[in-house]
């Protein structure tokens, strides 16, 4: 039986207003698609994807095309081997859903690498508005078979633009997202990647929205998660501790972080978001923050830090079990119907039933309704 999610963890999670990082990234994917393809992304079906799905049986899967040199972004050109290695590392780890693994494998292929399971392509499945992972997969597949997909010039340019963004920036951000302790560093890294992306009009559209609405993990109330980030250097943590005693805080800890996108972000670090108000994070969780008076190099031997890290890392359960729940629901729904309207109707019936029968007690089941 999995360990329970504590009420303290739920309280901290509640401060992000229900917007976990995967949800934010889905919004970024939708916005990027709308900009790149110059078309709305909110409809139930996307005609380009439907056309590709209908013609899948005509595609020669042995004739896929990887990304040539003249399609590479500066990020891919400079870090191609590292990108492929990072994708393969994620593939070697547990992925809660098959579509997560599929996007990783397709990204390796499009960059010219070879997944451990070899090169193979699954039949394109549902791509309704609620499945943004499916839309990413569709886009990469269409790009890989662009010579057979009968694309218009506008579609071809848009898909190229979208896929370049997916493999340059998006994929690494998505697979880093589930960890709460690395969320502050991931948020800052993603913001820098968006602002610095070479497609300036796309970069501006995405960075503006992300900075205005979604920098929850850089807020005063959540940036202390980074103290427990095993990938954050001791030097960065020491800088955060120094800022803790020098930066005045806000009276409103529920505010998102504010970043001036016109400023140079290259030297911005997590310490810039740390204030004296940060200690309320530990008060909220009932954590002894005495370890902050010691050097980060000693924290793993400090029982106060060990206990705090155990409590903070428990927040991860929220994301992990939610992902498994979504996958289980989607798989079961496909045994009932493949029609999206019927799926939504089933969900409404289930919700109404849960309202009438919130538990399995005899008194609840037998009472008049």
Beta strands, then each sheet from edge to edge (+ up, - down):
end
